[in-house]
Amino acid sequence: MNAPFTPAKPLKLIKIGNSVGVILPKETLAKMGVALGDLVDVTDSPEGIGLRRHDDGFAAQMEAARDVMKRRRNALRELAK
């Protein structure tokens, strides 16, 4: 079953030195399971930008997958046919 609809919450962009940042509400941080100093991953998809807690295991798996795809590009291209 689908999760209940949660309307978007507008967040203001602020200047932080030479960069721009956004302040995430406590509830959002708690839901993500992150705290000050933790790492987060930003993903870009057709649905929009995503933000999630950094997972070292997943990052290592993705790096291994990229390495295999780079080394076996021709074989993967043939398999895709």
Backbone hydrogen bonds, N-H to C=O, Kabsch-Sander energy under -0.5 kcal/mol:
donor,donor_aa,acceptor,acceptor_aa,energy
14,I,21,G,-3.0
16,I,19,S,-2.3
19,S,16,I,-2.2
21,G,14,I,-3.2
23,I,12,K,-0.7
24,L,22,V,-0.6
29,L,25,P,-2.1
30,A,26,K,-2.6
31,K,27,E,-2.3
32,M,28,T,-2.1
33,G,29,L,-1.3
34,V,29,L,-2.2
38,D,35,A,-2.4
41,D,52,R,-3.2
43,T,50,G,-2.5
45,S,48,G,-2.2
48,G,45,S,-1.4
50,G,43,T,-3.1
52,R,41,D,-2.3
54,H,39,L,-2.2
59,A,55,D,-2.5
60,A,56,D,-2.3
61,Q,57,G,-2.2
62,M,58,F,-2.6
63,E,59,A,-2.0
64,A,60,A,-2.2
65,A,61,Q,-2.4
66,R,62,M,-2.6
67,D,63,E,-2.0
68,V,64,A,-2.3
69,M,65,A,-2.8
70,K,66,R,-2.1
71,R,67,D,-2.4
72,R,68,V,-2.7
73,R,70,K,-0.7
76,L,72,R,-2.6
77,R,73,R,-2.2
78,E,74,N,-2.1
79,L,75,A,-2.3
80,A,76,L,-1.6
81,K,78,E,-1.1
